[in-house]
């Protein structure tokens, strides 16, 4: 017990908040976001080689039970280990990525993946959501002629 006496009040409160959040998770409340859109195998926007049309992707999810302070969105393309979106400071339950003059080459259109996690009480990240997949429309589909 001696070591507990030496802990500061902020540290003890942090431990208590973390313990409470873990206890709620073990009690069966949904402790990770639920992905809404894009749905599995949806086809998202692509740009144009001549930069006449930009890429615009919107992701939506629902918050888990609890005090969500931020969300972390992770989107990765096929055949890479570097995400194109890796944002952990999103406030709310949606995010739109706009790529001005951007496009995806046709060989990389299929097999994109996305997932989200939430920060509860400013202290503890939830587990990642289930992962969903999407594809991108063929290059130059929406180009201005």
C-alpha positions in Angstrom: 0.0 0.0 0.0 2.9 2.3 0.5 3.4 2.9 -3.2 -0.2 4.1 -3.6 0.3 6.8 -1.1 3.0 8.3 -3.2 0.9 8.6 -6.4 -0.4 12.1 -7.1 -4.1 12.8 -7.4 -4.1 13.3 -11.2 -2.4 9.9 -11.7 -5.0 8.2 -9.4 -7.8 9.9 -11.3 -6.4 8.7 -14.6 -6.2 5.2 -13.3 -9.8 5.4 -12.1 -11.1 6.7 -15.4 -9.2 3.9 -17.3 -10.5 1.3 -14.9 -14.1 2.5 -15.3 -13.8 2.5 -19.1 -12.4 -1.0 -19.2 -15.1 -2.2 -16.7 -17.8 -0.8 -19.0 -16.3 -2.6 -21.9 -16.2 -5.9 -20.0 -19.9 -5.3 -19.0 -20.9 -5.6 -22.7 -21.4 -2.1 -23.9 -20.3 -1.5 -27.5 -16.8 -0.1 -27.1 -15.8 0.5 -30.8 -17.3 2.6 -33.6 -19.7 1.1 -36.2 -18.8 1.8 -39.8 -21.7 3.3 -41.8 -20.3 4.5 -45.2 -18.8 3.6 -47.5 -20.2 0.1 -47.2 -18.3 -3.0 -48.2 -17.4 -3.0 -51.9 -18.7 0.5 -52.5 -17.1 2.4 -55.3 -15.7 5.8 -54.5 -14.8 8.8 -56.5 -11.6 9.0 -58.6 -9.9 12.0 -60.2 -8.6 12.8 -63.7 -5.2 12.8 -65.1 -5.7 16.3 -66.4 -6.7 17.5 -62.9 -10.1 18.7 -64.2 -11.8 16.7 -61.3 -10.6 16.1 -57.8 -11.0 13.1 -55.5 -13.5 13.5 -52.7 -14.1 10.6 -50.2 -16.5 10.8 -47.2 -16.4 8.3 -44.4 -19.1 8.0 -41.7 -19.4 6.0 -38.5 -21.4 5.9 -35.3 -19.8 6.5 -31.9 -19.5 3.7 -29.4 -21.1 4.0 -25.9 -19.2 6.4 -23.7 -17.7 9.9 -23.8 -16.0 10.0 -27.2 -13.6 13.0 -27.4 -11.9 12.1 -30.8 -11.9 9.5 -33.6 -9.0 8.0 -35.5 -9.6 7.2 -39.2 -7.2 4.8 -41.0 -7.5 4.3 -44.8 -5.0 2.2 -46.7 -4.7 1.2 -50.4 -3.9 -2.2 -51.9 -0.3 -3.4 -51.8 1.1 -0.8 -49.4 1.8 -0.4 -45.7 1.5 3.4 -45.8 -2.0 4.8 -45.2 -3.4 7.6 -47.3 -5.5 8.8 -44.3 -4.2 8.3 -40.8 -6.0 11.1 -38.7 -6.4 10.7 -35.0 -7.8 14.1 -34.2 -11.3 14.0 -35.8 -14.1 15.5 -33.8 -17.4 14.0 -34.8 -18.5 10.9 -36.7 -17.6 11.8 -40.3 -14.6 12.9 -42.3 -14.2 14.1 -45.9 -10.8 13.8 -47.7 -10.5 16.0 -50.7 -7.5 15.5 -53.1 -7.1 18.5 -55.3 -5.7 17.3 -58.6 -5.3 13.8 -57.2 -6.2 10.5 -58.8 -5.7 6.8 -58.3 -4.2 4.8 -61.2 -6.4 2.0 -62.4 -4.0 -0.8 -61.2 -4.6 0.5 -57.6 -8.4 0.9 -57.8 -9.5 -2.2 -56.0 -9.1 -3.4 -52.4 -9.0 -0.3 -50.3 -9.6 -0.7 -46.6 -10.8 1.5 -43.8 -11.4 1.4 -40.0 -12.0 3.7 -37.1 -11.4 3.8 -33.4 -12.5 6.3 -30.7 -10.8 8.0 -27.8 -13.0 7.7 -24.7 -12.9 10.3 -22.0 -9.7 11.7 -23.5 -7.8 8.7 -22.0 -8.3 5.3 -23.6 -8.6 4.3 -27.3 -11.3 1.7 -28.1 -10.5 -1.3 -30.2 -10.5 -0.7 -33.9 -13.9 -1.1 -35.6 -14.4 -3.9 -38.0 -12.6 -3.2 -41.3 -14.5 -2.5 -44.5 -13.4 -2.4 -48.1 -14.1 -0.2 -51.0 -12.9 0.3 -54.6 -12.3 3.4 -56.6 -14.0 4.2 -59.9 -11.9 4.0 -63.1 -9.5 6.9 -63.7 -11.0 9.7 -65.8 -14.6 8.6 -65.2 -15.9 12.1 -64.2 -13.5 14.3 -66.3 -14.7 17.5 -67.9 -14.4 17.3 -71.7 
